[in-house]
Amino acid sequence: MRSGAIACSLLTLAFALSGCDAFTGDRESAAAVASIDQVDWSSDTAGQLRSAIDGRVAHGLDAMNFTVEGDPANQDGDQALTRSALRYAAALATGASDPSKLHEVYTIARPKPDLERGLAQAVADGKVKDWLDSLAPQDDGYRSLSKAYTELRRQRNGPSPVIPDKGEAIDPGATDKRIPVIARQLVASDYLAPEAAQGDRYTPAMVQAVRRMQADYGIKPDGVIGSDALGILNLSDDDRAREMAVAMERMRWLERQPAATRIDVNIASGRLSYWRDGKLADTRKAIVGEPDHETPQLGSPIYRLVANPTWTVPRSIQKNEIEGKGAGYLRQNNMAWEDGWIVQQPGPKNSLGLVKFDMKNDHQIYLHDTPAKQLFNEVQRQRSHGCVRVEDALGFAEMLARDEGVLEEWQRARATGKETFVPLPREIPVRLIYQTVLFGEDGAPIIRSDPYSWNDKVATALGFASHQGYRVRTANGDVGP
């Protein structure tokens, strides 16, 4: 399947944004400007500002109004130009929207450029457009999105390559000219293996893929491609452009130089990427929070490994899913009451599995193992109560322990069979990021599902019309976190 290509795409997406020294410019010469209000614009630098803003389609910002006001011939005009420049610069450097206002929880570190100093230097040097162009992410992923978005907007008055809904369902075994387009989108969404996307016949492999997709979206999984199935698969050019603009905005929210050693989890696609000294060391599947128990977008480090963890059941799960099941259920699942809490003891049935990756945050979110290994085979892996379950978590824990020089301590802890804590010599940053556009082997953007329907808030903040698509409806299969 295409999952390997999509996983590798994280290399070029928001997770590896390159640095940008042009954020601040030369500090000494910019310091000569006593106040940002004293920036002295010329007709040339004002023209550069207008040119840069006129080209904002390259950043998916063309639905927003960045009107340039001011005339460099007078002081009031200079100040108006400065205000316009700073507003547009902020949109490029840190995003046109504030994620902490769009999302209930957002604690991922954001860029902190000194835009006033940078603008002062750019105006003094006569390089306003160059400076503005340098503020957005400079990596290949952002450039690919920019190119694709610009092309879509250029063609916006032309026909959209949608899958026509003729009012007639496509039954298994039927032949239909729409099948190749449907197959391509099933491949892009990870439901169908690329080698199965052949011809214009609705094959058994495609039927199985459609059934899985229907189940994930709460549609009767009969394999018949009707209006509902087409509604999920059918993305117009405007839909694609909107998703790409949102993806670029989410990338602008992120630091340009993230920690060289870190763990990134894409909540939307259920993938984990482990970066070591600036290089991608490992990728694997992850299970994240189901809709209504969403995994929040956090920046939070792992500070210790926990071998053979116990699990103290949160009050919400205790009340809604365990209380009333009786003592037999507790015994069967190795649970017991301790000081008013239900605690699950270490062992193969423990909902945290055999390892927990303890993290520092106020939301009780962490990475862990799971006994429910079958869930990693799902395409939509939004199945937990909010924490992140890691595929082959024991192997991943051993990898981290070896890299951090605590492998012997970790192996001894595992051998005890009891809950044992292994502190890491240094914390490993973790970013839980939400990104619905990935990249294929050819570098082309691939639109994936928006399982939490979070993109609409970002899109409307960018000036797009509100549009709620089909929402993933996955049912949690266990009581684990």
NORTA-V267385 format. One record per residue. N is the residue number from 0. SS is DSSP state (alpha for helix, beta for strand, coil for the rest). D_LAST is the distance of its C-alpha to the last C-alpha in whole Angstrom. Layout:
[[N:SS:D_LAST] [N:SS:D_LAST]]
//
This chain:
[[0:coil:29] [1:coil:29] [2:alpha:25] [3:alpha:27] [4:alpha:29] [5:alpha:26] [6:alpha:24] [7:alpha:28] [8:alpha:28] [9:alpha:26] [10:alpha:29] [11:coil:30] [12:coil:28] [13:alpha:27] [14:alpha:25] [15:alpha:29] [16:coil:31] [17:coil:34] [18:coil:36] [19:coil:39] [20:alpha:41] [21:alpha:43] [22:alpha:41] [23:coil:43] [24:coil:46] [25:coil:49] [26:alpha:48] [27:alpha:52] [28:alpha:54] [29:alpha:51] [30:coil:52] [31:coil:55] [32:coil:54] [33:coil:54] [34:coil:52] [35:alpha:50] [36:alpha:52] [37:alpha:55] [38:coil:54] [39:coil:57] [40:coil:57] [41:coil:59] [42:alpha:60] [43:alpha:58] [44:alpha:55] [45:alpha:55] [46:alpha:55] [47:alpha:53] [48:alpha:50] [49:alpha:51] [50:alpha:51] [51:alpha:47] [52:alpha:46] [53:alpha:48] [54:coil:46] [55:alpha:42] [56:alpha:42] [57:alpha:41] [58:alpha:38] [59:coil:37] [60:coil:38] [61:coil:41] [62:coil:40] [63:coil:40] [64:coil:43] [65:coil:44] [66:coil:48] [67:coil:50] [68:coil:52] [69:coil:55] [70:coil:58] [71:coil:59] [72:coil:63] [73:coil:62] [74:alpha:59] [75:alpha:57] [76:alpha:57] [77:alpha:55] [78:alpha:53] [79:alpha:52] [80:alpha:51] [81:alpha:49] [82:alpha:47] [83:alpha:47] [84:alpha:46] [85:alpha:43] [86:alpha:42] [87:alpha:42] [88:alpha:41] [89:alpha:38] [90:alpha:36] [91:alpha:37] [92:alpha:36] [93:alpha:33] [94:coil:32] [95:coil:34] [96:coil:31] [97:coil:29] [98:alpha:25] [99:alpha:24] [100:alpha:26] [101:alpha:25] [102:coil:21] [103:coil:19] [104:coil:18] [105:beta:20] [106:coil:20] [107:coil:21] [108:coil:25] [109:coil:28] [110:coil:31] [111:coil:34] [112:coil:37] [113:coil:41] [114:alpha:42] [115:alpha:45] [116:alpha:46] [117:alpha:45] [118:alpha:47] [119:alpha:50] [120:alpha:51] [121:alpha:50] [122:alpha:53] [123:alpha:55] [124:alpha:55] [125:coil:55] [126:coil:52] [127:alpha:50] [128:alpha:49] [129:alpha:48] [130:alpha:46] [131:alpha:44] [132:alpha:43] [133:alpha:42] [134:alpha:39] [135:coil:37] [136:coil:35] [137:coil:37] [138:coil:35] [139:alpha:36] [140:alpha:33] [141:alpha:34] [142:alpha:37] [143:alpha:37] [144:alpha:35] [145:alpha:38] [146:alpha:40] [147:alpha:38] [148:alpha:38] [149:alpha:42] [150:alpha:43] [151:alpha:41] [152:alpha:42] [153:alpha:46] [154:coil:46] [155:coil:44] [156:coil:48] [157:coil:48] [158:coil:46] [159:coil:42] [160:coil:42] [161:coil:39] [162:coil:39] [163:coil:42] [164:coil:41] [165:coil:44] [166:coil:43] [167:coil:43] [168:coil:40] [169:beta:40] [170:coil:39] [171:coil:38] [172:coil:41] [173:coil:43] [174:beta:45] [175:coil:44] [176:coil:45] [177:coil:41] [178:alpha:40] [179:alpha:40] [180:alpha:38] [181:alpha:35] [182:alpha:35] [183:alpha:35] [184:alpha:32] [185:alpha:30] [186:alpha:30] [187:alpha:29] [188:coil:26] [189:coil:25] [190:coil:26] [191:coil:29] [192:coil:31] [193:alpha:34] [194:alpha:36] [195:alpha:36] [196:coil:37] [197:coil:40] [198:coil:43] [199:coil:43] [200:beta:42] [201:coil:39] [202:coil:38] [203:alpha:36] [204:alpha:33] [205:alpha:33] [206:alpha:33] [207:alpha:30] [208:alpha:28] [209:alpha:29] [210:alpha:28] [211:alpha:24] [212:alpha:25] [213:alpha:26] [214:alpha:23] [215:alpha:20] [216:coil:22] [217:coil:23] [218:coil:26] [219:coil:28] [220:coil:28] [221:coil:31] [222:coil:32] [223:coil:35] [224:beta:35] [225:coil:36] [226:alpha:35] [227:alpha:32] [228:alpha:31] [229:alpha:34] [230:alpha:32] [231:alpha:29] [232:alpha:31] [233:coil:34] [234:coil:34] [235:coil:37] [236:alpha:38] [237:alpha:37] [238:alpha:34] [239:alpha:34] [240:alpha:35] [241:alpha:33] [242:alpha:30] [243:alpha:32] [244:alpha:33] [245:alpha:29] [246:alpha:28] [247:alpha:31] [248:alpha:30] [249:alpha:27] [250:alpha:28] [251:alpha:31] [252:coil:28] [253:coil:27] [254:coil:29] [255:coil:32] [256:coil:32] [257:coil:28] [258:coil:27] [259:coil:29] [260:coil:26] [261:beta:23] [262:beta:20] [263:beta:19] [264:beta:16] [265:beta:18] [266:coil:15] [267:coil:18] [268:coil:19] [269:coil:15] [270:beta:18] [271:beta:17] [272:beta:21] [273:beta:22] [274:beta:25] [275:beta:27] [276:coil:31] [277:coil:31] [278:beta:30] [279:beta:28] [280:beta:27] [281:beta:24] [282:beta:22] [283:beta:19] [284:beta:17] [285:beta:13] [286:beta:10] [287:beta:9] [288:beta:8] [289:coil:11] [290:coil:14] [291:coil:13] [292:coil:10] [293:coil:11] [294:coil:10] [295:coil:13] [296:beta:16] [297:coil:16] [298:beta:19] [299:coil:17] [300:coil:18] [301:beta:17] [302:beta:19] [303:beta:18] [304:beta:17] [305:beta:16] [306:beta:17] [307:coil:16] [308:coil:13] [309:coil:12] [310:beta:9] [311:beta:10] [312:coil:8] [313:coil:8] [314:alpha:12] [315:alpha:11] [316:alpha:8] [317:alpha:11] [318:alpha:14] [319:alpha:13] [320:alpha:12] [321:alpha:13] [322:coil:16] [323:coil:19] [324:coil:18] [325:alpha:20] [326:alpha:21] [327:alpha:21] [328:alpha:18] [329:alpha:17] [330:alpha:19] [331:alpha:18] [332:coil:15] [333:coil:16] [334:beta:15] [335:beta:17] [336:beta:18] [337:beta:19] [338:coil:20] [339:coil:19] [340:beta:15] [341:beta:14] [342:beta:13] [343:beta:12] [344:coil:15] [345:coil:15] [346:coil:16] [347:coil:16] [348:coil:13] [349:coil:11] [350:coil:7] [351:coil:8] [352:coil:11] [353:coil:14] [354:beta:13] [355:beta:11] [356:beta:13] [357:beta:13] [358:beta:14] [359:coil:16] [360:coil:15] [361:coil:15] [362:coil:12] [363:coil:9] [364:coil:9] [365:coil:9] [366:beta:10] [367:beta:9] [368:coil:10] [369:coil:9] [370:coil:12] [371:coil:12] [372:alpha:14] [373:alpha:16] [374:alpha:14] [375:alpha:15] [376:alpha:19] [377:coil:18] [378:coil:19] [379:coil:17] [380:coil:14] [381:beta:12] [382:beta:10] [383:beta:6] [384:coil:5] [385:coil:6] [386:coil:6] [387:beta:8] [388:beta:9] [389:beta:12] [390:coil:15] [391:coil:17] [392:alpha:15] [393:alpha:18] [394:alpha:20] [395:alpha:19] [396:alpha:19] [397:alpha:22] [398:alpha:23] [399:alpha:22] [400:alpha:24] [401:alpha:27] [402:alpha:27] [403:coil:27] [404:coil:29] [405:coil:27] [406:alpha:27] [407:alpha:29] [408:alpha:26] [409:alpha:23] [410:alpha:25] [411:alpha:26] [412:alpha:23] [413:alpha:22] [414:alpha:25] [415:alpha:24] [416:coil:21] [417:coil:20] [418:coil:18] [419:beta:20] [420:beta:19] [421:beta:21] [422:beta:22] [423:beta:23] [424:beta:27] [425:beta:26] [426:beta:23] [427:beta:21] [428:beta:21] [429:beta:18] [430:beta:18] [431:beta:16] [432:beta:19] [433:coil:19] [434:coil:22] [435:coil:23] [436:beta:27] [437:beta:27] [438:beta:30] [439:coil:32] [440:coil:34] [441:coil:37] [442:coil:35] [443:coil:35] [444:beta:32] [445:beta:30] [446:beta:28] [447:coil:25] [448:coil:23] [449:coil:22] [450:coil:18] [451:coil:18] [452:coil:21] [453:coil:21] [454:alpha:25] [455:alpha:27] [456:alpha:27] [457:alpha:28] [458:alpha:30] [459:alpha:32] [460:alpha:32] [461:coil:34] [462:coil:37] [463:coil:35] [464:coil:36] [465:coil:32] [466:coil:31] [467:coil:28] [468:coil:27] [469:coil:25] [470:coil:22] [471:coil:19] [472:coil:18] [473:coil:15] [474:coil:14] [475:coil:10] [476:coil:11] [477:coil:9] [478:coil:7] [479:coil:4] [480:coil:0]]
//
